[in-house]
């Protein structure tokens, strides 16, 4: 028992706070979005109004990534996470005021609420990369994949719980009550962010490369650039099935609302299991292989889901997709955390978020078009086949990149993709029996240097 406790990630106090903070921020955004979506529906805004709320929530993550990443790489982590939480709480409070004082039928009310949803999303655009960039400083280098898995799992659970919590809060206290609880939760989150003892402090050279340094690194690092391009294409393709899964489950397989809820809950549970499993056995040298293999497995399982003869077989395919999704997220997150220099880590995480969010929005729009052109099974099978093609191209391109001289396929820090000044770029403040040297590398950074 003592050995288990000594090896448990939960022994790291700051990691516990980071996991709670990251998931709480995500949960708060989900609750606010669900509450305002229900408000838009009840106010008679129609499908256009509901879609506007959802787009407003996703837009800052997609287009605000460069500025958000730049901020994360210029401001210490404690200030970034705390101010982001306070900003989100202020936005939720503002939405509450507009909700109570405004006329639901007024375009002014609609414009004000949509603006506040965008502002709330802007807070999440900063909060997410800030927490993610802090993770490698919280644990030893050999525990980074497991730490990434922990954050991915708690965030997944928050994403699953968000709609349910938002719906229950609206049912119990109305939309205003839900927003009030949400505003208070962001205040609690700000206190938790301040309580994290470890602080990632970007140094004077952290601004090297400018606002677009994250995108520049992804462009110039052949391994990461290939993987991100493949993931973006894969998200566009597979987001089509997300739009159409309710039609396949309800209309084709004949399941009721409970059946639809069960298979999606199974997917979420499998995603958590996949994330935790990958965190345990995904060694740094295996991360690229896990990413490529997961993409191929997900695409193949989408094909199987499209031809599933019954709800049970479809549920098994969806559970497999969840396992692959969880492993993919952890392997890629750990690869980024270990491969990217700390000075530009916030901008890279933000760039990846922006690219994937843009792909997700495009994929959902494509799903609506495809659903009107072909039957649901054909759309699923075609999406899976396209995903297999993407995975084959990504595998071949990644293999060529990894075989290039001086390129590592594991978690080696890439320093030649972005021009950075040679002065110290970051430091980490943490409680220690001795002094912490300014300019010292992040914990375990020495072990993550690329082998030429």
C-alpha positions in Angstrom: 0.0 0.0 0.0 2.8 2.4 0.9 4.5 1.7 -2.4 1.3 2.4 -4.3 0.9 5.7 -2.5 4.5 6.7 -3.2 4.0 6.0 -7.0 0.5 7.6 -7.2 0.2 10.8 -9.1 -2.1 12.1 -6.4 0.9 12.6 -4.1 1.7 15.7 -6.1 -0.5 18.4 -4.5 -0.1 20.9 -7.3 -1.0 18.3 -9.9 -4.2 17.6 -7.9 -5.0 21.4 -8.0 -4.2 21.6 -11.7 -6.4 18.7 -12.6 -9.3 20.1 -10.5 -8.7 23.6 -12.0 -8.5 22.5 -15.6 -11.6 20.4 -15.4 -13.5 23.0 -13.4 -12.8 25.7 -16.0 -13.9 23.4 -18.8 -17.0 22.3 -16.8 -17.9 25.9 -16.1 -17.8 26.8 -19.8 -19.9 23.8 -20.6 -22.5 24.7 -18.0 -22.7 28.3 -19.2 -23.0 27.2 -22.9 -25.7 24.7 -22.2 -27.7 27.2 -20.0 -27.5 29.9 -22.7 -28.4 27.4 -25.4 -31.5 26.4 -23.5 -32.3 30.1 -23.0 -31.9 30.7 -26.7 -34.3 27.8 -27.5 -36.9 29.0 -24.9 -36.7 32.6 -26.1 -37.7 31.6 -29.6 -34.3 32.4 -31.3 -34.8 29.2 -33.4 -32.1 27.0 -34.8 -30.0 30.0 -36.0 -29.9 31.4 -32.5 -28.9 28.1 -30.9 -26.2 27.6 -33.5 -25.0 31.2 -32.9 -24.5 30.4 -29.2 -22.5 27.2 -30.0 -20.4 29.0 -32.6 -19.8 31.9 -30.2 -18.5 29.5 -27.6 -16.1 27.8 -30.0 -14.9 30.8 -32.0 -12.4 32.2 -29.5 -10.6 28.8 -29.2 -10.3 28.7 -32.9 -9.3 32.2 -33.9 -7.9 33.5 -30.6 -5.2 30.9 -30.3 -2.2 33.0 -31.4 -2.9 35.8 -28.9 -3.9 33.4 -26.1 -0.7 31.4 -26.5 1.4 34.6 -26.6 -0.2 35.7 -23.3 0.5 32.3 -21.7 4.2 32.5 -22.7 4.6 36.0 -21.4 2.8 35.9 -18.0 3.5 33.5 -15.1 1.1 30.6 -14.8 -0.4 31.6 -11.5 -1.4 35.0 -12.9 -2.7 33.6 -16.1 -4.9 30.9 -14.6 -6.1 33.2 -11.8 -7.0 36.1 -14.1 -8.6 33.8 -16.6 -10.8 32.3 -13.9 -11.8 35.8 -12.6 -12.5 36.9 -16.2 -14.7 33.9 -16.8 -16.6 34.6 -13.5 -17.1 38.2 -14.5 -18.5 37.1 -17.9 -20.9 34.6 -16.3 -22.0 37.4 -13.9 -22.5 39.8 -16.8 -24.6 37.2 -18.6 -26.7 36.8 -15.5 -27.3 40.6 -15.3 -28.3 40.7 -19.0 -30.5 37.7 -18.6 -32.4 39.2 -15.6 -32.6 42.8 -17.0 -32.9 42.2 -20.7 -35.9 41.4 -22.9 -35.5 37.9 -24.5 -37.0 39.1 -27.7 -34.7 42.1 -28.0 -31.8 41.9 -30.5 -29.8 43.9 -28.0 -30.1 41.2 -25.4 -29.1 38.6 -28.0 -26.1 40.5 -29.1 -25.0 41.2 -25.5 -25.3 37.5 -24.5 -23.5 36.3 -27.6 -20.7 38.8 -26.9 -20.4 37.5 -23.3 -20.3 33.9 -24.6 -17.4 34.9 -26.9 -15.7 36.6 -23.9 -16.2 33.5 -21.8 -14.6 31.4 -24.5 -11.7 33.8 -24.6 -11.0 33.1 -21.0 -11.0 29.4 -21.7 -8.6 30.0 -24.7 -6.1 31.3 -22.1 -6.9 29.0 -19.2 -6.5 25.8 -21.2 -3.0 26.3 -22.6 -1.9 27.9 -19.2 -2.8 24.7 -17.3 -1.4 22.4 -20.0 2.0 24.3 -20.2 2.3 24.0 -16.4 2.0 20.2 -16.2 5.6 19.3 -17.1 6.7 21.5 -14.2 4.6 19.6 -11.7 6.0 16.1 -11.9 9.2 14.3 -12.8 9.9 13.8 -16.5 9.1 10.1 -16.4 5.6 10.8 -15.0 4.6 13.5 -17.6 2.6 11.0 -19.7 0.6 9.8 -16.7 0.1 13.4 -15.6 -1.2 14.3 -19.1 -3.5 11.3 -18.9 -4.8 12.4 -15.5 -5.7 15.9 -16.9 -7.2 14.4 -20.1 -9.4 12.0 -18.0 -10.7 14.7 -15.7 -11.3 17.0 -18.6 -13.2 14.3 -20.4 -15.3 13.7 -17.3 -16.0 17.4 -17.1 -17.1 17.4 -20.7 -19.5 14.6 -20.1 -20.8 16.0 -16.9 -21.1 19.6 -18.2 -24.4 19.2 -20.2 -25.9 17.1 -17.5 -24.9 19.5 -14.7 -26.1 22.5 -16.8 -29.4 20.9 -17.6 -30.0 20.0 -13.9 -29.1 23.5 -12.8 -31.5 25.0 -15.3 -34.2 22.6 -14.3 -33.7 23.4 -10.6 -33.1 27.1 -10.6 -33.6 28.3 -14.2 -31.0 29.7 -16.5 -30.3 32.6 -14.1 -29.7 30.1 -11.2 -27.3 28.1 -13.4 -25.3 31.2 -14.4 -25.1 32.3 -10.7 -23.7 28.9 -9.6 -21.3 29.1 -12.6 -20.1 32.5 -11.6 -19.4 31.4 -8.0 -17.6 28.3 -9.3 -15.2 30.4 -11.3 -14.4 32.4 -8.1 -13.6 29.2 -6.3 -11.4 28.2 -9.3 -9.5 31.5 -9.0 -8.7 30.7 -5.3 -7.5 27.2 -6.3 -5.3 28.7 -9.1 -3.7 31.0 -6.6 -3.0 28.0 -4.3 -0.8 26.2 -6.8 2.7 26.5 -5.3 4.6 25.7 -8.5 4.8 28.6 -10.9 5.9 28.5 -14.5 7.6 31.9 -15.1 8.5 32.7 -18.7 11.7 34.6 -18.9 12.7 37.5 -21.1 13.4 35.3 -24.1 10.0 33.6 -23.9 8.7 36.1 -26.4 11.2 34.9 -29.0 9.5 34.0 -32.3 6.5 36.3 -31.8 2.8 35.7 -31.6 2.8 33.0 -34.4 5.8 31.0 -32.9 3.5 28.1 -32.1 2.4 27.7 -35.6 6.0 28.3 -36.8 7.2 25.4 -34.7 4.5 23.1 -35.9 5.4 24.1 -39.5 9.1 23.5 -39.1 9.1 20.4 -36.9 8.4 17.7 -39.5 7.1 15.1 -37.0 4.7 17.4 -35.1 3.7 19.3 -38.3 2.8 16.0 -40.0 0.8 14.7 -37.0 -1.1 18.0 -36.5 -2.0 18.1 -40.2 -3.2 14.5 -40.1 -5.2 15.1 -36.9 -6.9 18.2 -38.4 -7.9 16.2 -41.5 -9.0 13.3 -39.3 -11.1 15.6 -37.1 -12.9 17.1 -40.2 -13.6 13.6 -41.5 -14.7 12.1 -38.2 -16.7 15.0 -37.0 -19.2 14.1 -39.7 -20.0 10.9 -37.8 -20.5 12.9 -34.6 -23.2 14.9 -36.3 -24.9 11.8 -37.7 -24.5 9.3 -34.8 -27.9 10.2 -33.3 -29.5 9.3 -36.7 -27.7 6.0 -36.9 -28.6 5.0 -33.3 -32.2 6.3 -33.3 -33.4 5.8 -36.9 -31.3 2.9 -38.2 -30.6 0.8 -35.2 -34.0 1.7 -33.5 -32.7 2.7 -30.1 -34.6 5.1 -27.8 -33.3 8.0 -25.9 -32.0 5.8 -23.1 -30.1 3.6 -25.6 -28.5 6.7 -27.2 -27.5 7.9 -23.8 -26.0 4.6 -22.8 -23.8 4.2 -25.9 -22.5 7.7 -25.6 -21.8 7.2 -21.9 -19.9 4.0 -22.9 -17.9 6.0 -25.3 -17.0 8.6 -22.6 -16.0 5.8 -20.1 -13.9 4.1 -22.7 -12.2 7.3 -23.5 -11.2 7.7 -19.8 -9.9 4.1 -19.7 -7.9 4.7 -22.9 -6.4 7.9 -21.5 -5.4 6.3 -18.2 -4.0 3.2 -19.9 -2.0 5.2 -22.3 -0.6 7.3 -19.5 0.8 4.1 -17.9 2.4 2.3 -20.9 3.0 5.0 -23.4 6.8 5.5 -23.2 8.3 8.5 -24.8 9.8 6.5 -27.7 6.3 5.0 -28.4 4.3 8.2 -28.5 4.4 8.8 -32.2 3.5 5.2 -32.9 0.6 5.4 -30.5 -0.7 8.5 -32.2 -0.5 7.1 -35.7 -1.9 3.7 -34.6 -4.8 5.2 -32.7 -5.8 7.3 -35.7 -5.9 4.2 -37.9 -7.7 2.2 -35.3 -10.4 4.9 -34.8 -10.9 5.1 -38.6 -11.3 1.3 -38.9 -13.8 1.2 -36.0 -15.8 3.9 -37.6 -16.2 1.7 -40.7 -17.3 -1.2 -38.4 -19.7 1.1 -36.6 -21.3 2.1 -39.9 -22.0 -1.6 -40.8 -22.9 -2.7 -37.3 -26.0 -5.0 -37.5 -27.3 -4.2 -34.0 -27.0 -1.6 -31.2 -24.7 -4.0 -29.2 -22.2 -4.3 -32.0 -22.3 -0.5 -32.6 -21.7 0.1 -28.9 -18.6 -2.2 -29.0 -17.3 -0.2 -32.0 -18.0 3.1 -30.2 -16.3 1.9 -27.1 -13.2 1.0 -29.2 -13.3 4.5 -30.7 -13.4 5.9 -27.2 -10.4 3.9 -26.2 -8.4 5.0 -29.2 -9.5 8.6 -28.7 -8.3 8.6 -25.1 -5.0 7.0 -26.0 -4.5 9.4 -28.9 -5.1 12.5 -26.8 -2.7 11.4 -24.1 0.1 10.3 -26.4 -0.1 13.5 -28.5 -0.4 15.7 -25.4 2.7 14.0 -23.8 4.6 14.3 -27.1 3.9 18.0 -27.2 4.8 18.5 -23.5 8.1 16.7 -23.9 9.1 17.8 -27.4 8.3 21.5 -27.3 10.6 24.0 -25.6 9.1 25.5 -22.5 9.5 29.1 -23.9 7.0 28.5 -26.7 4.9 25.7 -25.1 1.9 27.9 -24.4 1.7 29.1 -28.0 2.1 25.6 -29.3 -0.7 24.2 -27.1 -2.9 27.2 -28.2 -2.1 26.6 -31.8 -3.1 23.0 -31.6 -6.3 23.9 -29.9 -7.0 26.6 -32.5 -6.4 24.2 -35.4 -8.5 21.4 -33.9 -11.3 23.7 -33.0 -11.4 25.1 -36.5 -11.4 21.6 -37.9 -14.2 20.6 -35.6 -16.4 23.5 -36.7 -15.7 22.7 -40.3 -16.4 19.0 -39.8 -19.8 19.7 -38.1 -20.8 21.9 -41.1 -19.7 19.2 -43.5 -21.7 16.6 -41.5 -24.8 18.6 -42.0 -24.2 18.7 -45.8 -23.3 15.0 -46.1 -26.3 13.9 -44.0 -28.6 15.5 -46.6 -26.9 13.8 -49.5 -26.4 10.2 -48.6 -27.9 7.7 -46.1 -26.4 7.5 -42.6 -24.6 4.1 -43.0 -23.0 5.2 -46.2 -21.8 8.4 -44.5 -20.3 6.5 -41.6 -18.5 4.0 -43.9 -17.2 6.7 -46.2 -16.0 8.8 -43.3 -14.1 5.8 -41.8 -12.6 4.9 -45.2 -11.4 8.6 -45.6 -10.0 8.4 -42.1 -8.0 5.2 -43.1 -6.6 7.0 -46.1 -5.6 9.9 -43.9 -3.9 7.6 -41.4 -2.0 5.8 -44.2 -0.7 9.2 -45.5 0.2 10.3 -42.0 2.0 7.1 -41.2 4.1 7.2 -44.3 5.0 10.9 -43.9 5.8 10.5 -40.2 8.0 7.5 -40.8 10.0 9.5 -43.4 10.3 12.4 -41.0 11.4 10.2 -38.1 14.1 8.6 -40.3 15.6 11.9 -41.2 19.0 12.5 -39.5 18.7 14.5 -36.3 15.0 14.0 -36.0 13.6 12.1 -33.0 10.3 10.3 -32.9 10.0 10.5 -29.1 9.8 13.3 -26.6 12.9 15.1 -27.6 12.9 18.9 -27.2 13.0 20.6 -30.6 15.1 23.8 -30.5 15.7 24.6 -34.1 12.1 25.1 -35.3 11.7 28.5 -33.8 14.3 31.2 -33.3 14.7 31.7 -29.6 17.2 33.9 -27.8 20.0 32.1 -26.0 19.3 33.7 -22.6 17.3 31.8 -19.9 13.8 31.3 -21.2 11.8 30.0 -18.2 12.1 29.1 -14.6 9.9 27.2 -12.2 9.2 28.3 -8.7 8.4 25.4 -6.3 8.9 24.8 -2.6 12.3 23.3 -2.1 14.8 22.8 0.7 17.4 24.8 -1.2 17.4 27.8 -3.4 15.9 27.6 -6.9 18.3 28.8 -9.6 17.0 31.5 -12.0 17.1 30.1 -15.5 17.2 26.4 -14.3 15.5 24.0 -16.6 12.1 22.7 -15.8 12.1 19.5 -13.7 13.3 16.7 -15.8 14.2 18.9 -18.8 17.6 17.4 -19.0 16.2 14.0 -19.7 14.1 15.2 -22.5 16.9 16.7 -24.6 16.9 15.3 -28.1 19.5 12.8 -29.0 21.1 13.8 -32.3 
